[in-house]
Amino acid sequence: MTMPKGKKIDRKEIDEAVLSERLGLREDWIDRWERDGERLQESSAPVQLPAFIRNASGEIEIAQAEAAIDRLVVAGCNRRVVYFCLEQLSPAAMEIRSGREWTAVPGKDGSDDSLHMREGKLKPSEDLKKLATKAKVVKKEIHLYQRELLLAAQTNVHPLPDGMTTRLELAEDAIALLESSLAWIAKLAEWYAAPYATTLLKSKGLIFLTAYVWMYAESGKLRGPQHNTGNDVEAANKPQVRAQREVHPHDNALASVVNCCTGKDGGWSPSELYAKLDTFRTDHPRLYALLYSKLKELHDFLSR
């Protein structure tokens, strides 16, 4: 990222960096690898209703969810892509979106790294200002003692650090790189604008299925069975139809699936779900385009 001198990072740019990371838009949704000269590819999309739904629901709720998913498939969706989108509503996915993650913590006195769960709450901008000050102080101190550090490096007791793709050959280069990196860190820390992550990520798991249904489902086929019985009063009054109508008053396959799988009091209406998607599309058109392209790629791959 190139940042003009003195320019503060736009908070929206930080917001979009958080969203793309927490929503998995930077990740590959289709795994591709090569084995014995053969190019292979596979998707990790589930082949059945995600476990978090099956484990938390009774037989009737699972049957209702599967019936609504059947309607989505008839309308044009791919079943495995629907399951993939539903996984974004799982507690595990919500934990990832909250920012919690396992991270390696260096051991003391050269001992092996250990894994610790890092909380997801992002630090406020004021904390980053303190970091910027510290980075500048360290950079200044390293420069002050550069000659002594270079003499110590000549003993070869401690090897030069390795980069991810390069290996440094000279101690002078290692010190110059460190000073340059500290200056870069200081600039980033000074210009950082903390996002309102909790608000930003609220209910974002809903946009996956909503976007996918909007892309591929024929709207006329999303209506419930009571709209498809015509004058067949007996069919309309079947227990399973009445139960579905009572549980899902909005009578829409998308809303039915979401409400079965989230258990939200009062339920989501189709208009609420599409409004959330439209807000995301308006506020973050670049990320919406990326979400659209990744859903299309997954749909095309699994529909072959």
GUBAZA-969610 format. One record per residue (C-alpha): x, y, z negated; residue in one letter; residue number from 1. Coordinates in nm, 4 decimals. Example, Ala and Ser with C-alpha at 12.3 -4.5 7.8 and 13.67 -1.06 7.14 Angstrom:
BEGIN
x/y/z/rest/nr
1.2300/-0.4500/-0.7800/A/1
1.3670/-0.1060/-0.7140/S/2
//
This chain:
BEGIN
x/y/z/rest/nr
0.0000/0.0000/0.0000/M/1
0.1475/0.3336/0.1068/T/2
0.0593/0.6146/-0.1312/M/3
0.1438/0.9780/-0.0532/P/4
0.3324/1.1533/-0.3282/K/5
0.1020/1.2908/-0.5947/G/6
-0.2112/1.1223/-0.4533/K/7
-0.4219/0.9347/-0.7039/K/8
-0.5644/0.6012/-0.5939/I/9
-0.9345/0.6297/-0.5103/D/10
-1.1379/0.4372/-0.7688/R/11
-1.3373/0.2807/-0.4839/K/12
-1.0185/0.1216/-0.3514/E/13
-0.9596/-0.0328/-0.6944/I/14
-1.3238/-0.1444/-0.7058/D/15
-1.2893/-0.3215/-0.3720/E/16
-0.9632/-0.4859/-0.4774/A/17
-1.1395/-0.6209/-0.7887/V/18
-1.4408/-0.7387/-0.5888/L/19
-1.2400/-0.9132/-0.3175/S/20
-1.0356/-1.0944/-0.5816/E/21
-1.3165/-1.1893/-0.8207/R/22
-1.5564/-1.2938/-0.5425/L/23
-1.2954/-1.5183/-0.3811/G/24
-1.2917/-1.3220/-0.0565/L/25
-0.9121/-1.3457/-0.0442/R/26
-0.9208/-1.7245/-0.0624/E/27
-0.9597/-1.9809/0.2141/D/28
-1.3011/-2.1477/0.1995/W/29
-1.1790/-2.4163/0.4382/I/30
-0.8613/-2.6060/0.3492/D/31
-0.6267/-2.6670/0.6403/R/32
-0.3100/-2.8748/0.6300/W/33
-0.0905/-3.0973/0.8451/E/34
-0.0109/-3.4644/0.7834/R/35
0.2002/-3.6858/1.0072/D/36
0.1773/-3.4296/1.2828/G/37
-0.2030/-3.4207/1.2635/E/38
-0.3855/-3.1022/1.1747/R/39
-0.6538/-3.1667/0.9155/L/40
-0.9212/-2.9459/0.7671/Q/41
-1.1893/-2.9866/0.5049/E/42
-1.4223/-2.7756/0.2973/S/43
-1.4613/-2.8101/-0.0771/S/44
-1.8323/-2.7225/-0.0507/A/45
-2.0358/-2.9622/-0.2687/P/46
-2.2263/-3.2523/-0.1147/V/47
-2.4953/-3.2421/-0.3825/Q/48
-2.6674/-2.9961/-0.6124/L/49
-2.3926/-2.8384/-0.8289/P/50
-2.3356/-3.0103/-1.1631/A/51
-2.4177/-2.7045/-1.3736/F/52
-2.7740/-2.7136/-1.2371/I/53
-2.8163/-3.0903/-1.2715/R/54
-2.6808/-3.0890/-1.6274/N/55
-2.8963/-2.7987/-1.7462/A/56
-3.2237/-2.8904/-1.5781/S/57
-3.4908/-3.1528/-1.6190/G/58
-3.6189/-3.3803/-1.3438/E/59
-3.9041/-3.1459/-1.2529/I/60
-3.6758/-2.8409/-1.2258/E/61
-3.4236/-3.0351/-1.0159/I/62
-3.7004/-3.1572/-0.7868/A/63
-3.8279/-2.8005/-0.7490/Q/64
-3.4800/-2.6742/-0.6664/A/65
-3.4213/-2.9492/-0.4097/E/66
-3.7639/-2.8857/-0.2533/A/67
-3.6840/-2.5170/-0.2134/A/68
-3.3418/-2.6053/-0.0686/I/69
-3.5167/-2.8372/0.1785/D/70
-3.7164/-2.5350/0.2927/R/71
-3.3968/-2.3365/0.3428/L/72
-3.2522/-2.6200/0.5519/V/73
-3.5677/-2.6394/0.7639/V/74
-3.5428/-2.2619/0.8092/A/75
-3.1919/-2.2938/0.9540/G/76
-2.9432/-2.3137/0.6655/C/77
-2.6807/-2.5822/0.6131/N/78
-2.7366/-2.7768/0.2913/R/79
-2.3702/-2.7839/0.1854/R/80
-2.3318/-2.4102/0.2424/V/81
-2.6384/-2.3559/0.0218/V/82
-2.4763/-2.5717/-0.2477/Y/83
-2.1540/-2.3705/-0.2075/F/84
-2.3450/-2.0453/-0.2552/C/85
-2.5257/-2.1851/-0.5594/L/86
-2.1907/-2.2663/-0.7185/E/87
-2.1289/-1.8925/-0.7286/Q/88
-2.4066/-1.8761/-0.9914/L/89
-2.2343/-2.1263/-1.2222/S/90
-2.0876/-2.0365/-1.5627/P/91
-1.7418/-2.1242/-1.4264/A/92
-1.7816/-1.8791/-1.1376/A/93
-1.9101/-1.6093/-1.3712/M/94
-1.6084/-1.6640/-1.5961/E/95
-1.3781/-1.6172/-1.2980/I/96
-1.5627/-1.2979/-1.2044/R/97
-1.5198/-1.1757/-1.5618/S/98
-1.1447/-1.1959/-1.4993/G/99
-1.0582/-1.4712/-1.7456/R/100
-0.7793/-1.6884/-1.6154/E/101
-0.4983/-1.9191/-1.7213/W/102
-0.1609/-1.7498/-1.7056/T/103
0.1934/-1.8652/-1.7758/A/104
0.3576/-1.7015/-2.0763/V/105
0.7404/-1.7210/-2.0920/P/106
0.8647/-1.9268/-2.3853/G/107
1.0899/-1.7832/-2.6511/K/108
1.4670/-1.8424/-2.6405/D/109
1.4537/-2.0041/-2.2990/G/110
1.1836/-2.2596/-2.3791/S/111
0.9371/-2.3659/-2.1113/D/112
0.6471/-2.1441/-2.0153/D/113
0.3122/-2.2193/-2.1763/S/114
-0.0369/-2.1639/-2.0418/L/115
-0.2669/-1.9225/-2.2208/H/116
-0.6146/-1.7988/-2.1379/M/117
-0.5992/-1.4305/-2.0518/R/118
-0.9078/-1.2222/-2.1216/E/119
-1.0612/-1.0540/-1.8238/G/120
-1.1131/-0.7042/-1.9589/K/121
-0.9038/-0.4607/-1.7599/L/122
-0.6900/-0.2105/-1.9481/K/123
-0.7939/0.1558/-1.9482/P/124
-0.6081/0.4126/-1.7407/S/125
-0.4510/0.5622/-2.0555/E/126
-0.2629/0.2362/-2.1231/D/127
-0.1193/0.2424/-1.7733/L/128
0.0070/0.5958/-1.8269/K/129
0.2069/0.4643/-2.1235/K/130
0.3473/0.1887/-1.9054/L/131
0.4513/0.4442/-1.6439/A/132
0.6445/0.6363/-1.9082/T/133
0.8183/0.3198/-2.0300/K/134
0.9091/0.2130/-1.6760/A/135
1.0676/0.5523/-1.6100/K/136
1.2675/0.5297/-1.9341/V/137
1.3936/0.1796/-1.8490/V/138
1.4877/0.2884/-1.4961/K/139
1.6820/0.5818/-1.6387/K/140
1.8599/0.3610/-1.8931/E/141
1.9586/0.1035/-1.6296/I/142
2.1037/0.3775/-1.4126/H/143
2.2934/0.5208/-1.7120/L/144
2.4594/0.1861/-1.7862/Y/145
2.4982/0.0721/-1.4262/Q/146
2.8811/0.0500/-1.4338/R/147
2.8831/-0.1629/-1.7488/E/148
2.6133/-0.3915/-1.6086/L/149
2.8107/-0.4405/-1.2883/L/150
3.1229/-0.5342/-1.4868/L/151
2.9237/-0.7914/-1.6832/A/152
2.7813/-0.9292/-1.3589/A/153
3.1307/-0.9947/-1.2249/Q/154
3.1811/-1.2646/-1.4894/T/155
2.9208/-1.4797/-1.3073/N/156
2.7948/-1.6077/-1.6419/V/157
2.4406/-1.5171/-1.5371/H/158
2.3495/-1.5783/-1.1711/P/159
2.1784/-1.3125/-0.9632/L/160
1.7982/-1.3351/-0.9605/P/161
1.6212/-1.5016/-0.6697/D/162
1.3270/-1.3480/-0.4878/G/163
1.0344/-1.5402/-0.3456/M/164
1.1821/-1.5356/0.0049/T/165
1.5302/-1.3885/-0.0364/T/166
1.8412/-1.4504/-0.2406/R/167
2.0452/-1.1497/-0.3522/L/168
2.4185/-1.1631/-0.2831/E/169
2.5464/-0.8543/-0.4656/L/170
2.4915/-0.7338/-0.8222/A/171
2.4639/-0.3784/-0.6883/E/172
2.1658/-0.4876/-0.4752/D/173
1.9972/-0.6525/-0.7742/A/174
2.0240/-0.3354/-0.9826/I/175
1.9111/-0.1143/-0.6942/A/176
1.6113/-0.3407/-0.6346/L/177
1.5221/-0.3338/-1.0031/L/178
1.5388/0.0459/-1.0168/E/179
1.3304/0.0739/-0.7024/S/180
1.0763/-0.1724/-0.8411/S/181
1.0481/0.0159/-1.1696/L/182
0.9869/0.3406/-0.9794/A/183
0.7155/0.1643/-0.7794/W/184
0.5571/0.0253/-1.0960/I/185
0.5612/0.3712/-1.2542/A/186
0.3816/0.5242/-0.9543/K/187
0.1167/0.2522/-0.9502/L/188
0.0606/0.2895/-1.3241/A/189
0.0332/0.6682/-1.3002/E/190
-0.2189/0.6575/-1.0181/W/191
-0.4262/0.3633/-1.1452/Y/192
-0.7969/0.4340/-1.1970/A/193
-0.9665/0.1723/-1.4166/A/194
-1.2828/0.0273/-1.2582/P/195
-1.6083/-0.0263/-1.4439/Y/196
-1.5681/-0.3991/-1.3874/A/197
-1.8670/-0.5240/-1.5877/T/198
-2.1103/-0.3029/-1.3979/T/199
-1.9299/-0.3602/-1.0693/L/200
-1.9575/-0.7407/-1.0896/L/201
-2.3033/-0.7685/-1.2444/K/202
-2.5208/-1.0228/-1.0577/S/203
-2.2735/-1.0370/-0.7687/K/204
-2.3061/-1.4161/-0.7578/G/205
-2.6500/-1.3621/-0.6027/L/206
-2.5201/-1.1983/-0.2865/I/207
-2.3665/-1.5199/-0.1461/F/208
-2.6918/-1.7117/-0.1041/L/209
-2.8905/-1.3979/-0.0209/T/210
-2.6489/-1.3028/0.2577/A/211
-2.6398/-1.6578/0.3908/Y/212
-3.0200/-1.6905/0.3990/V/213
-3.0492/-1.3486/0.5628/W/214
-2.7992/-1.4587/0.8286/M/215
-2.9443/-1.7964/0.9236/Y/216
-3.2945/-1.8589/0.7882/A/217
-3.6066/-1.7901/0.9936/E/218
-3.8139/-1.5701/0.7669/S/219
-4.1400/-1.7353/0.8672/G/220
-4.0185/-2.0693/0.7392/K/221
-3.9259/-1.9436/0.3925/L/222
-4.2817/-1.9312/0.2649/R/223
-4.4071/-2.1930/0.0230/G/224
-4.6342/-2.4915/0.0853/P/225
-4.9538/-2.3090/-0.0138/Q/226
-4.9110/-2.0895/0.2957/H/227
-4.8745/-2.3930/0.5184/N/228
-5.1853/-2.5851/0.4153/T/229
-5.4354/-2.3687/0.6028/G/230
-5.7856/-2.4546/0.4826/N/231
-5.6755/-2.7811/0.3217/D/232
-5.7908/-2.7008/-0.0305/V/233
-5.7104/-3.0504/-0.1521/E/234
-5.3474/-3.0198/-0.0393/A/235
-5.3168/-2.6722/-0.1860/A/236
-5.4371/-2.8019/-0.5232/N/237
-5.1967/-3.0928/-0.5480/K/238
-5.0210/-3.0845/-0.8895/P/239
-4.6732/-3.0364/-0.7412/Q/240
-4.7934/-2.7473/-0.5242/V/241
-4.9739/-2.5793/-0.8150/R/242
-4.6674/-2.6206/-1.0370/A/243
-4.4415/-2.4690/-0.7751/Q/244
-4.6807/-2.1766/-0.7258/R/245
-4.6932/-2.1126/-1.0996/E/246
-4.3175/-2.1317/-1.1497/V/247
-4.2333/-1.9316/-0.8362/H/248
-4.4984/-1.6646/-0.7934/P/249
-4.3030/-1.4951/-0.5146/H/250
-4.3485/-1.8087/-0.3007/D/251
-4.0248/-1.7671/-0.1101/N/252
-3.7608/-2.0386/-0.0697/A/253
-3.4702/-1.8044/-0.1453/L/254
-3.6324/-1.6686/-0.4626/A/255
-3.7433/-2.0187/-0.5629/S/256
-3.3917/-2.1606/-0.5402/V/257
-3.2380/-1.8676/-0.7260/V/258
-3.4981/-1.8750/-1.0025/N/259
-3.4727/-2.2532/-1.0453/C/260
-3.0959/-2.2285/-1.0766/C/261
-3.0665/-1.9181/-1.2947/T/262
-3.3683/-1.9484/-1.5218/G/263
-3.4087/-1.5699/-1.5185/K/264
-3.7111/-1.4547/-1.7188/D/265
-3.9715/-1.3207/-1.4815/G/266
-3.7726/-1.4420/-1.1830/G/267
-3.6055/-1.2614/-0.8948/W/268
-3.8280/-1.1431/-0.6140/S/269
-3.7072/-1.1615/-0.2528/P/270
-3.7131/-0.7804/-0.2331/S/271
-3.4872/-0.7541/-0.5401/E/272
-3.2389/-1.0021/-0.3943/L/273
-3.2271/-0.8316/-0.0549/Y/274
-3.1978/-0.4906/-0.2231/A/275
-2.8865/-0.6112/-0.4073/K/276
-2.7390/-0.7325/-0.0814/L/277
-2.8224/-0.4064/0.0936/D/278
-2.6585/-0.2057/-0.1859/T/279
-2.3442/-0.4175/-0.1533/F/280
-2.3456/-0.3716/0.2250/R/281
-2.3887/0.0058/0.1919/T/282
-2.1323/0.0544/-0.0859/D/283
-1.8692/-0.1865/0.0496/H/284
-1.9145/-0.2350/0.4261/P/285
-1.5647/-0.3798/0.4730/R/286
-1.6188/-0.6435/0.2063/L/287
-1.9660/-0.7205/0.3396/Y/288
-1.8174/-0.7810/0.6842/A/289
-1.5581/-1.0122/0.5265/L/290
-1.8282/-1.2018/0.3342/L/291
-2.0334/-1.2314/0.6537/Y/292
-1.7392/-1.3692/0.8529/S/293
-1.6450/-1.6220/0.5839/K/294
-2.0029/-1.7474/0.5509/L/295
-2.0263/-1.7791/0.9291/K/296
-1.6992/-1.9693/0.9437/E/297
-1.8172/-2.2088/0.6703/L/298
-2.1601/-2.2553/0.8333/H/299
-2.0068/-2.3272/1.1747/D/300
-1.7547/-2.5691/1.0254/F/301
-2.0095/-2.7689/0.8245/L/302
-2.2699/-2.7670/1.1010/S/303
-2.0488/-2.9347/1.3598/R/304
//
